[in-house]
């Protein structure tokens, strides 16, 4: 369970890159990961086996977001440009009239290889296994570097999953086995800067804490986050205090998602977190480790297909809510018609 932590722990992954690492080193790393995920649910990872620097990661993000809006809209999801066919991968713009505490634009991609379709028909408009879509390489030359970065994060997350399985006394492959045909998501995010709210009530207390991302837990297995120096990430401890998780040079942030909490039998915690707004623009690049759509996931004895699990969660994601609400209305109308027909 979450504890009264006052800062995020640091986990050194040097053993994953060392030719001299022993089995005991990996056992100690596994135990350390278990400790932090069972008590905090968040940590800084240092010496991660990645070939991309922070500057390179955010250079790719800026290269995309600084493209002309029309170029980005050419790869926008169908929700935002009806003429487009991509439903799950691609660009989403800052939404007009959106909650001012959820103002962000994003670009999402999955694996570079083609995935087999879901084994079961779905009424969802979102095709989780659809291929990526990118602007032309003449306009966005970083496509292949971004795909390489995705592959490295996939490999790292699978290594962490194997270590976590071992720490729970499970076969190391018990978590990685569900990653076959993974639909893991790499998301580039851009938060436009805006001034903080300064209005106060009669007691001179702030009327509103303005955020750029409201409190939530992540839905998948693990999240690996590159955050820029703007900072703003905060994590909720057991006493209800929001603990700052500022940018630490040379680190990435890792946290447990709802699915991992379930699959660990509740031994790992998915911790609530949020992001404070900033007067300046902010970039972040999270990688969400996710199983394949046909993988059976969840609590023991209550497993469901991952596609069902994630589609249920998508109703709470801001950029999908309008489409999900329309789906629910159509389903209700259809069900009502069926009742009258009987």
N, C-alpha and C positions, 0 to 999 in steps of 0.2 A: 504494500500500500504506500501511497505518497507520504513522505515525511516532511518535517518542518525545515527543509533545506533553505539555505540563504544564498547559494550560488550553484551553478552547474558544475558537476565533476568533470575532470579531464581524463580521457582514456587514451593511452599511447598505443598506436597500432604498429610501432616499429617492427615488431616480431613478424608481421605479415610480409615485410619486404626483405628481411634479413636472411642471408644464406646460412647464418649460424644459429638461427632460432631452433630450439629443441621442442620436443613434445611437451615438456614441463612449461615452457614459455607460453605455448598455446593454451594449456590448461589454466594457467594463471590469467591469461587474457580472457578466456571464457568465463572464469569466475568473476572477474572484474566487471565484465559486461552484465552478468546476471545481477550483481550487486547494485549497479546504478539503475538498471531497468526495473528492478523490484522496489526501489525506494524513491527514485526521482522521475524515471521515465525519459529523461533527457541527459545528454552529455555533449561535451566537445570532444571531437576526435582529432588527434594530432598525428603527424607522420603517416597519413593515409596513403595507400599505394595508388596514387593517381598521378598522371603525367601533366595535368593542367594546373597552372597557377591560378590564384584568385583573379589576377589581372586578366588572364586569358579568358576565364569563364565569363567575367562581366564585360569583357570586350566583345564576346560573341552576342551577349544579350543586348548590348547597346547597338551593335551593328544591325540587329533585327529591328529594335524599337525605333531607331532613328531613320528607318526607311520611310518614304512617303506613305501616308495613310492609305492611299488607293492601292499601293503595292501590297500592303499588309492585308487589306480587305479582299484582295484576290484569293487569299488562302484562308479567309475567315470561315468559321463554322456556319453551317446552313442556318442555324438559329439567327445569325447576324447578317447573312446575305443569302436570301432564299434561292438564288440561282446556283449556288455552290452545292456540291454533293457530299462533301466531308461533314460528318456530324459530330465527331468526337475528337479528332486531331485537328490542329490548326490554330488560327488566331481568334482571340475574342477581344474586342475593344472595350474601353471604359464605357459603361452603359449609361445613356442619358436617363436622368431621374433616379439613378441607383442610390442606395443607402450611402450617405457621405462617408460612412465608416467602412465601406467595402469598395472603395473606388480603386480599381486596378485594371490593367490590361495584361493579357497573357498570350503565350504561344506554347502549344503542347505537342510533344512528339512521343512516339513509342519506338519499338525496335525497328531497325532498318530492313529486316527481312520480312517477307510476307507471312502472315499468320493464317493458320487454317480457320475457317469460320466456326462459330459456335455450333455445337452438336444439336442444339434445340432451337426451334423457331421462337422469336420474341416479338412482342408487340411494341417494344421500345423503339423510338426513332433513332437511338444512338447505337452505332455499330462499333463495339469496343475493339474489334479486331481489324478495323479499317487501316489502310496504309497511311503513312505520313504524307503531308503535302508541304512543299517549300516554295518560296519565291524562286525565280530563275537564278542559276548560279552567278550570272553576270551582275545581279542585284544583291544576292546574299551568298558570297563565296564561302562562308563558314559552314555550309551544310555538312560536309563530310567530317569536319572537325567536331561538330556538334554530335554527329552520330557516333564518332569514336568516344567522345566524352560519355554519352549514354551507355555504351558498351562497358566502359570502365566502371561506371557507377553500378551497373547491373552485376558485374563480377564482384565488386566490393560488398554489395548488399547480400549476395548469395553466400559469401564467406562469413559475414556476420551472422546470417541465419543458421549456418552450420554450427558456429560456435555457440549460439544461443540454444540450439537443440541439445548440444552436448551438455550445456550447463544445467539443463532440465532433466538430465538422465535419459534423454531420447537418443535414437540413432541420429547421427549428424545429417543424414539425408531426409529426415522426417519433415523438415520444412522446405528444403531445397527441391524435394520431389514435386511439390505443387507449383514450382516455378516453370515447369515445362510449358512452352508457348506463353510465357508471361506477357501481360499487357501493362507492365510497369510504365509509368509516365514521368518524363522529364518536362518540367514547366519553367519557362522563363517568365518572370513577372516584373512589371513596371508600375510603380505607384507614383502618380503625379504629386508633386509637393503642394501642400496647402497649409495655411496658418492654423494653429490650434485655436479652439474655442476658448474664449476668456470670460464669457458671461458668468455671473455669480448670482446666488439667491440672496434672500434677506440676511442670512448669516455669513455672507461673503464666501460661501462655499461654491465651488464650480458646479454649474448646472449639468455639465456633460463632460465626460472624458472622451475626447475625440480620438478615434482609432483609425488605422488604415486596414486593419483586419480584426474582426470581432472575435471574442473568445470561442474556441472550438477545440476538438480533438481531431486528429487525422484518422482516416478510415481504414487504411491498409495495414501492411506489416511493419515496415520501417520507413522513415523519411530521412533522407540525407540532404541537408540544407547548406548551400553557400549563401551567406548574407554579406551585403556590402558594409562599408564602414559607417553608414548612416545609422545603423542599429535600430532599436525600437522593439525587438522581440522581448516578450515577458512571459514567464511561466508561473503557474499557480501552485503554491505549496499547500500543505495540509492545514495550515492555519488561515488560509484564505488570503494570503499576501501574494502580490504579484512581484516576482523576483526578476530583475533585469538579466537578460542574457546578451550582453553586448558583443559586438564583433571582436573576435580574438584572432589576430593575424596568424595565418598558417593553419587554421582549424576549419573543420566543418562541424555543423551541429547534427546530431542524430537523435531521433525520438521514436517512441513506440506508438503504433497506431491501434485503433480499436480491434482490428482483426488479430494482431499479434497478442493483445491482452486476452482475447478469447481463447486463442490456440495455446496459450501458456497455462490455461486453467486458472487465469486470474493472478498468476504469480508476477507478471509484468504489468506495469500500469501505463495507460494512455493518458497523459497529463494535459489538462487544459492549458492553452496558450493563446496569446494575442499579440498584435503589433501596434505600438503607439504611432500616431501620425507624425509627420515631419514637415517642416516648412520647405524642405528641399526634396527633390525626387529621390526615390529609393528603388533599388533593384534587388531581387532575390531569385535564387535558382534552386528550387526543391526538386528532389527525385523521390518519387513515391514507389516503393517496392510492392509489386502486386502479382498475385498468382495468374495462371491461365484461366480463361473464362469457364472451363469445364472442371477445374479443380474443386474438390469437395473441401469446404473450409468451415471454421466456426468451432463452437464448443463440442466436446466429445459427445456423440449421441444425438447432436442437433445440427449436424453439418448440412450445408446448402451449397449449391454451385456458386462459385465466386461471381459469376455474371448476375445472379439474383441478388447476392449480397451488395454489390456495388451499385446496381441500379436502384435499390432501395435507399442507399445512402445519398444518391445524386440529388434527391429532392431537397436536400439541405444545402446544396452548393449554389451560391449566388448566380453564377453564370449559366446554370442549367434550370433554374427554378421556373422561368416562364414556360419553357417547353414541357417540363414535367407537370406543371399545373394544367396545361392544355391537354396532356395525355390523360390526366385523372378525369377531367371534364368529359372527354370523349369516351372513356371507359364507363363513366357513370351513365352517360346518355345511352350507350350500347346496352348496358345491363338493364336500364329502365325499359328499353324497347323490347328486350327479350322477355321481361316479366309481363308486359302488356300482351305480347304475342301468345303467351300461355293462357 
